[in-house]
Amino acid sequence: MKFADALHARPEPSGIDIACGLKHFAIITYAFDPLRFAGVMPDRFKLDTVGIDGQERALLSVVPFIDVDFTSAVFPFPSFEMGQTNYRIYIIDRETGEKCVWFLGTTLDSWTRLIPHAVWKLPWYGGRVEFDAHADSTGMYGKYSMRTRSQWAPASVELKSKPHLDEIAGFPDRETALVYLTHPLRGFYHRRDGRLGTYHVWHDRLNVHMGHLVTANFGLLDRLGLVRLDEQQNPHSVLLDPLAHFTIYLPPRVIPAAPNNSSKPTPLRGAA
């Protein structure tokens, strides 16, 4: 996989589309047994697995950051700042062949979550987010700490930057790994009413570097049985970018249920 094939010009925003910066952007990825997620998604999707040490593994990323300058991409509008964490699994849309992500859900430290939560039925939940992260002039972190107090997804993580980009397990080269891990632009999820939803984003190539996990405790992953607490201390990879710029295209869409679909997915209990 090459960035030359994955990158494209930014679609012109309109309506209620959002532009924002994602400060202290981290992608903390775990490899796990695909059977732990069996039967959750509609048949339209499949896990985008990789081979690691002779075993097939699915990949799941926890993505914490601070939304800064979160505002309309089209009109003059007040901007907001808030902590956020996304929980996502890498998948393939069988209908299009596109590499996407399946969102388990999001925690957001802002009253503004009530709009997507209530109106669009997004699996977004409240949490009090605290960051203590400091990057030097080169973008390297001597300290990165995030804590979320949340009934739905309590979390804490401590990271540090690495001075070089290591090989990333399961991929033939670094560029393939970075395209896979950093550049899915479309997400799908079970809405809170059980229907299938989707929205998409745009961003340029992210300026990521490798990180090292000091400690992690992601309550949601442990509760769902996807990545146990002891397994969380050994991530597949950690990527860090001090500031990434995204455009979010809204509103999300509801996808009608496929006709004659005999295999009805069962959302993970407690995921949404």
Secondary structure, 3 states (H helix, E strand, C coil): CCHHHHCCCCCCCCCCCEEEEEEEEEEEEEEECHHHHCCCCCCCEEECCEEECCEEEEEEEEEEEEEEEEEECCCCCCCEEEEEEEEEEEEEECCCCCEEEEEEEEEECCHHHHHHHHCCCCCEEECEEEEEEEECCCCCEEEEEEEEECCCCCEEEEEEECCCCCCCCCCCCHHHHHHHHHCCCEEEEECCCCCEEEEEEECCCCCCEEEEEEEEEEHHHHHHCCCCCCHHHCCCEEEEEEEEEEEEEEEEEEECCCCCCCCCCCCCCCCC
